[in-house]
Amino acid sequence: MTDAVMKDAQLLWDYQLMGHSPRPCSVAIGLGSHDLGVADVTAELYRQGMAPLIVFTGATSRTTRDRMPRGEAEHYRERAIELGVPRDAILVEPQARNTGENIRFSRALLEEQGVRVSSVLLVSKPYEERRAYATARKLWPDVEFVSASAPMTMANYAESIGNDRLVVDMLVGALQRLLIYPAQGFMISQEVPQDVRDAYERLRAQGFTSRIVPEPPRRSE
């Protein structure tokens, strides 16, 4: 990776972080993915007294079916129990296959369990904090969300993944969704600074596109 690519990627990484400080909430929701670090962070926040209850949400995907054959949420639960979280402090939502379903299905599960929720500690991968927050605010507008993720640099995260190019691809994909999903009703709209937009366009032009999704055709004026 060239220095210019990594500089642009760093702009996207920094923008995706919400900069929230964890505080006690009604529940912590850990969003399923390939990254068991989400379960680690959620368990640590529970131990710190930031939430009395955890929901892990996620089925499997093409990137997790081999590593997590029992489902992302179930593997997260197993990890959290290994780290000392009581089994009865964890609920599992095993069906969600995207961020919107993570939120909707977790909300439905908590309502079924009679859990009153006024605030949620929303735990995700670092580069998906803003996407998760924007989606949650759209789908559950009467609840306050506090974003959290593993406190690590982009370089450390890329080292943990072992694939710099994949990390840049994921950053581009996450930013693209922030740009196009509000118009499709999937998340709230957020201001994207021009320098971040410019970095995103440069990275797309250089072929970091494996994680982008098809965009709806633009309407002619």
C-alpha positions as CSV (number, residue, x, y, z in Angstrom):
1,M,0.0,0.0,0.0
2,T,1.3,3.5,-0.9
3,D,1.5,6.2,1.6
4,A,-1.2,8.1,-0.3
5,V,-3.6,5.2,-0.1
6,M,-3.0,4.7,3.7
7,K,-3.5,8.5,4.2
8,D,-6.9,8.4,2.5
9,A,-7.8,5.2,4.3
10,Q,-6.9,6.9,7.6
11,L,-9.4,9.7,6.8
12,L,-12.2,7.2,6.3
13,W,-11.2,5.3,9.5
14,D,-11.2,8.5,11.6
15,Y,-14.5,9.6,10.3
16,Q,-16.2,6.2,11.0
17,L,-15.3,6.5,14.8
18,M,-18.1,8.3,16.6
19,G,-15.9,9.4,19.5
20,H,-18.4,8.5,22.2
21,S,-17.4,7.8,25.8
22,P,-19.0,4.6,27.1
23,R,-21.5,5.1,29.9
24,P,-24.0,2.9,31.7
25,C,-26.9,2.0,29.4
26,S,-30.0,-0.2,29.6
27,V,-28.4,-2.9,27.5
28,A,-25.3,-3.6,25.3
29,I,-25.9,-5.0,21.8
30,G,-22.9,-6.7,20.2
31,L,-23.3,-6.7,16.4
32,G,-22.2,-10.0,14.8
33,S,-19.3,-10.2,12.3
34,H,-16.1,-12.1,11.6
35,D,-14.4,-10.2,14.5
36,L,-14.6,-11.9,17.9
37,G,-13.1,-8.6,19.2
38,V,-16.7,-7.3,19.4
39,A,-17.5,-10.0,21.9
40,D,-14.4,-9.1,23.9
41,V,-15.2,-5.4,24.0
42,T,-18.9,-6.2,25.0
43,A,-17.7,-8.5,27.8
44,E,-15.3,-5.9,29.1
45,L,-18.0,-3.2,29.1
46,Y,-20.3,-5.6,31.0
47,R,-17.5,-6.2,33.6
48,Q,-17.2,-2.4,34.0
49,G,-20.9,-2.1,34.8
50,M,-21.8,-0.3,31.6
51,A,-24.8,-2.6,31.0
52,P,-26.7,-5.3,33.1
53,L,-27.6,-7.3,30.0
54,I,-26.0,-8.2,26.7
55,V,-27.7,-9.1,23.3
56,F,-25.5,-10.7,20.7
57,T,-27.0,-10.6,17.3
58,G,-26.0,-12.3,14.0
59,A,-26.5,-15.4,11.9
60,T,-23.7,-16.4,9.5
61,S,-22.4,-14.9,6.3
62,R,-20.1,-16.0,3.5
63,T,-17.2,-14.6,5.6
64,T,-18.2,-16.3,8.9
65,R,-19.8,-19.6,8.0
66,D,-16.6,-21.6,8.3
67,R,-15.1,-19.8,11.3
68,M,-18.5,-19.6,13.2
69,P,-20.6,-22.5,12.0
70,R,-23.0,-22.1,15.0
71,G,-23.7,-18.5,14.1
72,E,-22.0,-15.3,15.0
73,A,-24.2,-14.5,18.0
74,E,-23.7,-18.0,19.5
75,H,-19.9,-17.8,19.1
76,Y,-20.0,-14.3,20.6
77,R,-21.9,-15.7,23.6
78,E,-19.4,-18.6,24.1
79,R,-16.6,-16.1,24.0
80,A,-18.2,-13.8,26.5
81,I,-18.9,-16.7,28.9
82,E,-15.2,-17.7,28.6
83,L,-14.4,-14.1,29.7
84,G,-16.5,-14.4,32.8
85,V,-19.9,-13.0,31.7
86,P,-22.7,-15.0,33.4
87,R,-24.8,-17.0,31.0
88,D,-28.0,-15.5,32.2
89,A,-26.8,-12.0,31.4
90,I,-26.7,-12.8,27.7
91,L,-29.5,-13.0,25.1
92,V,-28.9,-14.4,21.6
93,E,-30.5,-13.2,18.4
94,P,-29.4,-15.7,15.8
95,Q,-31.2,-14.7,12.6
96,A,-29.9,-11.2,11.6
97,R,-27.9,-11.0,8.4
98,N,-27.3,-7.3,8.1
99,T,-27.1,-4.2,10.3
100,G,-30.7,-3.3,9.9
101,E,-31.8,-6.8,11.0
102,N,-29.3,-6.7,13.9
103,I,-31.2,-3.7,15.2
104,R,-34.8,-4.7,14.4
105,F,-34.4,-8.3,15.6
106,S,-32.6,-7.2,18.8
107,R,-35.3,-4.7,19.6
108,A,-38.0,-7.3,19.0
109,L,-36.2,-9.8,21.3
110,L,-35.9,-7.3,24.1
111,E,-39.6,-6.4,23.8
112,E,-40.5,-10.1,24.0
113,Q,-38.4,-10.4,27.1
114,G,-40.1,-7.4,28.7
115,V,-36.8,-5.4,28.9
116,R,-37.4,-1.7,29.1
117,V,-34.8,0.1,27.0
118,S,-34.0,3.8,27.1
119,S,-30.3,3.6,26.0
120,V,-28.2,1.1,24.1
121,L,-24.4,0.6,24.2
122,L,-23.9,-0.3,20.5
123,V,-20.8,-2.4,20.0
124,S,-19.3,-2.9,16.6
125,K,-16.1,-3.2,14.7
126,P,-14.2,0.2,14.8
127,Y,-14.8,1.0,11.1
128,E,-18.5,0.4,11.4
129,E,-19.3,2.6,14.4
130,R,-20.9,5.3,12.3
131,R,-22.8,3.0,10.1
132,A,-24.3,1.1,13.0
133,Y,-25.2,4.3,14.8
134,A,-26.9,5.8,11.7
135,T,-28.9,2.6,11.2
136,A,-29.9,2.3,14.8
137,R,-31.0,5.9,15.0
138,K,-33.3,5.3,11.9
139,L,-34.9,2.1,13.1
140,W,-35.1,2.8,16.9
141,P,-35.4,6.6,17.1
142,D,-36.7,6.9,20.7
143,V,-33.6,5.2,22.2
144,E,-30.3,6.9,22.9
145,F,-27.3,5.1,21.4
146,V,-23.7,5.1,22.6
147,S,-21.2,3.7,20.1
148,A,-18.3,1.5,21.3
149,S,-15.6,-0.6,19.7
150,A,-12.1,-1.9,20.4
151,P,-9.7,1.0,21.1
152,M,-7.2,0.4,18.4
153,T,-5.5,2.2,15.5
154,M,-6.1,1.4,11.9
155,A,-2.7,0.0,11.6
156,N,-3.3,-2.3,14.5
157,Y,-6.6,-3.4,13.1
158,A,-5.1,-4.1,9.7
159,E,-2.4,-6.2,11.4
160,S,-5.0,-8.2,13.3
161,I,-6.9,-8.9,10.1
162,G,-3.6,-9.6,8.2
163,N,-4.8,-8.0,5.0
164,D,-4.3,-4.3,4.4
165,R,-6.2,-4.2,1.1
166,L,-9.2,-5.9,2.6
167,V,-9.3,-3.3,5.4
168,V,-9.3,-0.5,2.8
169,D,-12.0,-2.2,0.8
170,M,-14.1,-2.5,3.9
171,L,-13.6,1.2,4.8
172,V,-14.7,2.2,1.3
173,G,-17.7,0.0,1.5
174,A,-18.8,1.4,4.9
175,L,-18.5,5.0,3.6
176,Q,-20.4,4.2,0.4
177,R,-23.4,2.9,2.6
178,L,-23.3,6.1,4.6
179,L,-23.7,8.1,1.3
180,I,-26.4,6.0,-0.4
181,Y,-28.4,4.3,2.3
182,P,-30.2,7.4,3.8
183,A,-32.0,8.0,0.5
184,Q,-33.1,4.3,0.6
185,G,-34.5,4.7,4.1
186,F,-32.0,2.4,5.8
187,M,-30.3,5.0,8.0
188,I,-30.2,8.6,9.0
189,S,-28.3,11.1,6.9
190,Q,-25.0,12.4,8.4
191,E,-22.7,15.1,7.1
192,V,-19.7,13.7,5.3
193,P,-16.8,16.2,5.2
194,Q,-15.5,17.0,1.7
195,D,-12.0,15.7,2.5
196,V,-13.5,12.3,3.4
197,R,-15.6,12.3,0.3
198,D,-12.5,13.1,-1.8
199,A,-10.5,10.3,-0.2
200,Y,-13.3,7.9,-0.8
201,E,-13.5,8.8,-4.5
202,R,-9.8,8.4,-4.9
203,L,-9.8,5.0,-3.3
204,R,-12.7,3.8,-5.4
205,A,-10.9,5.0,-8.5
206,Q,-7.9,3.0,-7.5
207,G,-10.0,-0.2,-7.4
208,F,-10.7,-0.6,-3.7
209,T,-14.3,-1.8,-4.5
210,S,-14.7,-5.4,-3.4
211,R,-17.1,-4.3,-0.6
212,I,-19.3,-1.8,-2.4
213,V,-22.9,-2.5,-3.2
214,P,-24.8,-1.8,-6.4
215,E,-26.1,1.8,-6.4
216,P,-29.6,2.8,-7.6
217,P,-29.6,4.7,-10.9
218,R,-29.6,8.5,-10.5
219,R,-32.7,10.3,-11.6
220,S,-32.2,12.7,-14.5
221,E,-33.2,16.3,-13.8
